[in-house]
């Protein structure tokens, strides 16, 4: 349903955390949405937020956001192990909340926040921006259209080459929610849930392959569905030559896609999501479709849809100002957290587990 909304209504945002996530994935996207004002940024050290966003007030402590009655929405972009505590304080302060992924370290923490948001009558959402990757949007349309027939096998991979670990960084340390499974696996789990819903079983191999690694840096996970359909998700930090991003095989044909959505790299370079041609992928990276239907055979490149991380925050704005349905609910995000937990258990015990979300 298309909702009419008044873009003159202002949603004042407090961004908590100005590390990589806050600086790259949140601040530039928030400021690209008409009606959203990045009013305060919590940056504990340094002054990069003040230089990049002089119209926003830089503060040193989260309380300076939580105690500000003019702040409508708090965005939690702190390290993953702190998501639960910061989101909880924001909800208790009477704020609407967006949490960077992964939502929480455990499903129990997710349940507590969901219940608290309901009691406070406040919005709670999780920044699953990869739903608006152009390649995933293309895959989703392809699956919904049934072009490949009955799907039998799908693979989603995220390969990088970072051979030297740095345990001093929280993402590669020993804290809860550290490691590549929580960092990258949660994106694929959310995408798989969007495409196919909850699986029947999960079998996971999650481990550390690099010398000196503390947190996991590799995973190979199989999700089984009725049909039968087998979905595999994987990632490695020791892949100098990355494999395809998406591979889908069905009774009518296949789709293979290499490369990664260009939005992250553009944001790192300091480009604005409001710029012309945003999210458009080069033709050389378009996926290859080979399928047949009704006696016709099609083979060639399938144009990738333009990615749009702005769509996430535009939906937040429309939800808060006009009651639009929330695109990413906390209940949806909680399912991904439960699958992360089951994956860890499966890997630890070396067995396939039934999935109950």
C-alpha positions as CSV (number, residue, x, y, z in Angstrom):
1,X,0.0,0.0,0.0
2,X,1.3,3.5,-0.9
3,X,1.1,5.8,2.1
4,X,0.8,9.6,1.7
5,X,3.0,11.5,4.2
6,X,4.0,15.0,4.9
7,X,7.7,15.5,4.2
8,X,7.6,18.7,6.2
9,X,7.3,16.7,9.4
10,X,10.7,16.3,10.9
11,X,12.0,13.2,12.7
12,X,15.0,14.2,14.8
13,X,17.6,11.5,15.0
14,X,20.3,10.7,17.6
15,X,23.0,8.5,16.2
16,X,24.9,6.6,18.9
17,X,28.3,5.5,17.6
18,X,30.4,7.0,14.8
19,X,32.7,4.1,14.0
20,X,32.5,2.3,10.6
21,X,28.8,1.5,10.8
22,X,27.7,4.9,12.0
23,X,30.0,6.9,9.7
24,X,29.5,4.8,6.5
25,X,26.1,3.0,6.7
26,X,23.9,5.3,8.8
27,X,24.8,9.0,8.8
28,X,25.0,9.5,5.0
29,X,21.8,7.5,4.5
30,X,19.8,9.2,7.2
31,X,20.8,12.7,5.8
32,X,19.6,11.7,2.3
33,X,16.0,11.2,3.5
34,X,13.8,14.3,3.3
35,X,12.2,14.9,6.7
36,X,14.9,13.2,8.7
37,X,17.3,15.4,10.6
38,X,20.5,14.0,12.1
39,X,20.4,16.2,15.2
40,X,22.9,14.6,17.5
41,X,25.9,12.2,17.0
42,X,27.5,10.4,19.9
43,X,31.2,10.2,19.2
44,X,33.2,9.4,22.3
45,X,36.6,10.4,20.9
46,X,37.7,12.5,18.0
47,X,35.8,15.1,16.0
48,X,35.2,13.5,12.6
49,X,31.4,13.7,13.0
50,X,31.7,17.5,13.6
51,X,33.7,17.9,10.5
52,X,31.5,15.8,8.3
53,X,28.2,16.9,9.7
54,X,28.7,20.5,11.1
55,X,24.9,21.0,11.2
56,X,24.6,18.1,13.8
57,X,25.6,18.4,17.4
58,X,28.5,16.1,18.4
59,X,28.2,14.9,22.0
60,X,30.4,12.5,24.1
61,X,27.8,10.4,26.0
62,X,24.7,8.5,25.1
63,X,22.8,10.2,27.9
64,X,23.0,13.5,26.1
65,X,20.8,11.9,23.4
66,X,18.5,9.9,25.7
67,X,17.8,12.9,27.9
68,X,17.0,15.2,25.0
69,X,13.2,15.4,24.7
70,X,13.5,16.6,21.1
71,X,15.1,13.4,19.9
72,X,12.5,11.1,18.3
73,X,14.6,8.3,17.0
74,X,17.8,6.7,18.4
75,X,20.0,4.7,16.0
76,X,22.3,2.3,17.8
77,X,25.5,1.9,15.8
78,X,27.8,0.8,18.6
79,X,29.8,-2.5,18.7
80,X,27.5,-5.5,18.5
81,X,28.1,-6.8,22.1
82,X,26.5,-3.5,23.3
83,X,23.4,-3.4,21.1
84,X,21.1,-4.9,23.7
85,X,22.1,-2.5,26.6
86,X,22.1,0.7,24.5
87,X,18.8,-0.2,22.8
88,X,17.2,-1.1,26.1
89,X,18.2,2.3,27.6
90,X,16.9,4.1,24.5
91,X,13.5,2.4,24.8
92,X,13.3,3.1,28.5
93,X,14.0,6.7,27.7
94,X,10.9,6.7,25.4
95,X,12.6,6.8,22.1
96,X,11.9,4.9,18.9
97,X,14.9,2.7,18.1
98,X,16.8,1.4,15.1
99,X,19.6,-1.2,15.9
100,X,22.5,-2.0,13.6
101,X,22.7,-5.6,12.8
102,X,23.1,-8.1,14.4
103,X,20.1,-7.2,16.5
104,X,21.4,-8.8,19.7
105,X,23.9,-11.5,20.8
106,X,21.1,-13.9,21.8
107,X,17.4,-14.5,21.0
108,X,16.6,-14.1,24.7
109,X,17.9,-10.5,24.5
110,X,15.9,-9.9,21.4
111,X,12.8,-11.2,23.1
112,X,13.3,-8.8,26.0
113,X,13.7,-5.8,23.7
114,X,10.7,-6.7,21.7
115,X,8.6,-7.0,24.8
116,X,10.0,-3.7,26.1
117,X,9.2,-1.9,22.9
118,X,5.6,-3.1,23.0
119,X,5.2,-1.9,26.6
120,X,6.7,1.5,25.7
121,X,4.7,1.7,22.6
122,X,7.7,2.5,20.6
123,X,9.0,1.4,17.2
124,X,11.9,-1.1,17.2
125,X,13.6,-2.0,13.9
126,X,16.9,-3.5,12.8
127,X,19.1,-2.2,10.0
128,X,19.1,-5.1,7.6
129,X,20.2,-2.9,4.7
130,X,21.3,-5.8,2.6
131,X,17.6,-6.4,1.7
132,X,18.2,-3.3,-0.5
133,X,21.3,-4.6,-2.3
134,X,20.6,-4.4,-6.0
135,X,21.7,-8.0,-6.6
136,X,19.5,-9.4,-3.8
137,X,16.5,-7.3,-5.0
138,X,17.1,-8.9,-8.5
139,X,17.3,-12.4,-7.0
140,X,14.1,-11.8,-5.0
141,X,12.2,-10.7,-8.1
142,X,13.6,-13.7,-10.0
143,X,12.5,-16.1,-7.3
144,X,9.0,-14.5,-7.0
145,X,8.5,-14.6,-10.7
146,X,9.2,-18.4,-10.8
147,X,11.5,-17.9,-13.9
148,X,13.8,-20.8,-12.8
149,X,10.9,-23.1,-12.1
150,X,11.0,-25.1,-8.9
151,X,14.2,-24.2,-7.1
152,X,16.3,-27.1,-5.9
153,X,19.6,-25.5,-4.9
154,X,20.7,-22.0,-3.9
155,X,24.1,-20.7,-2.8
156,X,24.9,-17.4,-1.2
157,X,28.6,-16.6,-0.5
158,X,30.6,-13.6,0.8
159,X,34.4,-14.1,0.2
160,X,37.1,-11.8,1.2
161,X,40.9,-12.0,1.6
162,X,42.1,-10.7,4.9
163,X,44.8,-13.2,5.9
164,X,46.1,-11.4,9.0
165,X,43.6,-11.2,12.0
166,X,43.5,-8.4,14.4
167,X,42.1,-9.6,17.7
168,X,42.4,-6.1,19.1
169,X,39.4,-5.1,17.0
170,X,36.1,-6.1,18.7
171,X,34.9,-7.8,15.5
172,X,37.8,-10.2,15.7
173,X,37.9,-10.6,19.5
174,X,36.4,-12.9,22.0
175,X,33.2,-10.9,22.8
176,X,29.7,-12.2,22.2
177,X,28.5,-11.5,18.6
178,X,32.1,-11.1,17.3
179,X,33.3,-13.1,14.3
180,X,32.2,-13.5,10.7
181,X,29.2,-15.7,11.5
182,X,27.4,-12.8,13.3
183,X,28.9,-10.1,11.1
184,X,28.2,-11.5,7.6
185,X,26.1,-14.6,8.3
186,X,23.3,-12.6,9.7
187,X,22.9,-10.8,6.4
188,X,22.5,-14.0,4.5
189,X,20.2,-15.5,7.1
190,X,17.9,-12.5,6.8
191,X,18.0,-12.7,3.0
192,X,17.2,-16.5,3.0
193,X,14.3,-15.9,5.4
194,X,13.0,-13.2,3.1
195,X,13.2,-15.6,0.1
196,X,12.1,-18.9,1.5
197,X,11.0,-18.5,5.2
198,X,12.3,-20.6,8.0
199,X,14.2,-23.8,7.0
200,X,13.4,-27.2,8.4
201,X,17.0,-28.0,9.4
202,X,20.4,-26.4,9.8
203,X,23.9,-27.9,9.7
204,X,26.8,-25.6,10.2
205,X,30.6,-25.7,10.1
206,X,31.9,-22.5,11.8
207,X,35.6,-22.1,12.5
208,X,38.7,-20.1,12.5
209,X,41.2,-20.8,9.7
210,X,43.7,-18.0,9.9
211,X,46.8,-18.2,12.0
212,X,46.3,-16.3,15.3
213,X,42.6,-15.9,14.8
214,X,40.4,-15.6,17.9
215,X,37.0,-15.2,16.4
216,X,35.5,-17.3,13.6
217,X,36.5,-16.3,10.1
218,X,34.8,-19.1,8.1
219,X,31.4,-20.7,7.8
220,X,29.7,-23.2,5.6
221,X,26.0,-23.7,6.5
222,X,23.4,-25.8,4.9
223,X,19.7,-25.1,5.3
224,X,17.1,-27.6,4.1
225,X,13.6,-26.9,3.0
226,X,10.7,-29.0,1.7
227,X,10.5,-29.5,-2.0
228,X,13.3,-30.5,-1.6
229,X,15.4,-27.3,-1.6
230,X,18.9,-27.0,-0.3
231,X,20.3,-23.6,0.5
232,X,23.9,-23.0,1.3
233,X,25.4,-19.9,2.8
234,X,29.1,-19.4,3.3
235,X,32.0,-16.9,3.8
236,X,35.7,-17.0,4.2
237,X,38.4,-14.4,5.0
238,X,41.0,-16.5,3.1
239,X,39.5,-16.4,-0.4
240,X,41.8,-14.3,-2.6
241,X,39.6,-15.3,-5.6
242,X,36.0,-15.0,-4.6
243,X,33.4,-17.3,-6.0
244,X,29.9,-16.3,-7.2
245,X,27.8,-14.2,-4.8
246,X,24.5,-15.9,-5.8
247,X,23.9,-19.3,-7.5
248,X,20.4,-20.5,-8.1
249,X,19.4,-23.7,-9.8
250,X,15.9,-24.7,-10.7
251,X,13.9,-27.1,-12.9
252,X,13.8,-24.4,-15.7
253,X,17.4,-23.1,-15.5
254,X,20.0,-21.3,-13.5
255,X,21.2,-17.9,-12.4
256,X,24.8,-17.0,-11.4
257,X,25.9,-13.6,-10.1
258,X,29.4,-12.4,-9.2
259,X,30.4,-9.2,-7.5
260,X,29.0,-7.2,-4.6
261,X,26.5,-4.4,-4.5
262,X,28.4,-1.0,-5.1
263,X,26.7,1.0,-2.4
264,X,29.1,0.2,0.4
265,X,32.2,1.1,-1.6
266,X,30.4,4.4,-2.7
267,X,29.6,5.2,0.9
268,X,33.2,4.5,1.9
269,X,34.4,7.0,-0.8
270,X,32.1,9.6,0.7
271,X,29.5,9.7,-2.0
272,X,25.9,10.7,-1.2
273,X,23.0,8.3,-1.7
274,X,21.1,11.3,-3.1
275,X,23.6,11.5,-6.0
276,X,22.6,10.6,-9.6
277,X,23.0,7.0,-10.6
278,X,23.2,5.8,-7.0
279,X,23.3,2.0,-6.6
280,X,23.6,1.3,-10.3
281,X,25.9,-1.7,-11.0
282,X,28.2,-1.9,-14.0
283,X,27.0,-4.2,-16.8
284,X,30.1,-6.4,-16.4
285,X,28.8,-7.5,-13.0
286,X,25.2,-8.3,-14.1
287,X,24.2,-11.9,-13.4
288,X,23.9,-14.6,-16.0
289,X,20.5,-16.2,-16.6
290,X,20.0,-19.4,-18.6
291,X,16.5,-20.7,-18.5
292,X,13.7,-22.1,-20.6
293,X,9.9,-21.9,-20.4
294,X,7.0,-22.6,-22.8
295,X,9.4,-23.8,-25.4
296,X,11.5,-20.7,-25.4
297,X,15.1,-20.6,-24.2
298,X,16.7,-17.4,-22.7
299,X,20.4,-17.0,-22.1
300,X,22.3,-13.8,-21.3
301,X,22.9,-11.1,-18.8
302,X,20.1,-10.0,-16.4
303,X,20.3,-6.3,-15.5
304,X,20.8,-5.8,-11.8
305,X,18.3,-3.5,-10.1
306,X,19.6,-0.3,-8.6
307,X,20.4,-0.8,-4.9
308,X,18.7,1.6,-2.4
309,X,19.8,1.7,1.3
310,X,17.8,5.0,1.5
311,X,14.7,2.9,1.1
312,X,15.2,1.5,4.6
313,X,15.2,4.9,6.3
314,X,12.6,6.2,4.0
315,X,10.3,3.4,5.3
316,X,11.2,4.3,8.9
317,X,10.2,7.9,8.2
318,X,6.9,6.9,6.6
319,X,6.2,4.5,9.4
320,X,6.7,7.1,12.1
321,X,4.9,9.9,10.2
322,X,2.1,8.1,8.3
323,X,1.8,4.6,9.7
324,X,3.3,2.8,6.8
325,X,4.0,-0.9,7.5
326,X,7.5,-1.4,8.9
327,X,9.7,-3.1,6.3
328,X,12.1,-4.7,8.9
329,X,10.5,-5.7,12.2
330,X,12.3,-6.7,15.3
331,X,10.4,-10.0,15.2
332,X,11.9,-10.7,11.8
333,X,15.3,-9.9,13.0
334,X,14.9,-12.1,16.1
335,X,14.5,-15.1,13.8
336,X,18.0,-14.5,12.3
337,X,19.5,-14.3,15.8
338,X,17.9,-17.6,16.7
339,X,19.4,-19.2,13.5
340,X,22.8,-17.8,14.4
341,X,22.5,-19.6,17.8
342,X,21.4,-22.8,16.2
343,X,24.3,-22.6,13.7
344,X,26.8,-22.3,16.6
345,X,25.2,-25.2,18.4
346,X,25.2,-27.3,15.2
347,X,28.9,-26.6,14.6
348,X,29.8,-27.2,18.2
349,X,28.0,-30.5,18.3
350,X,28.7,-31.6,14.7
351,X,25.2,-32.5,13.9
352,X,22.1,-31.4,12.0
353,X,19.5,-29.6,14.1
354,X,15.8,-29.1,13.6
355,X,14.8,-25.5,13.3
356,X,12.2,-24.1,15.6
357,X,12.0,-20.3,15.6
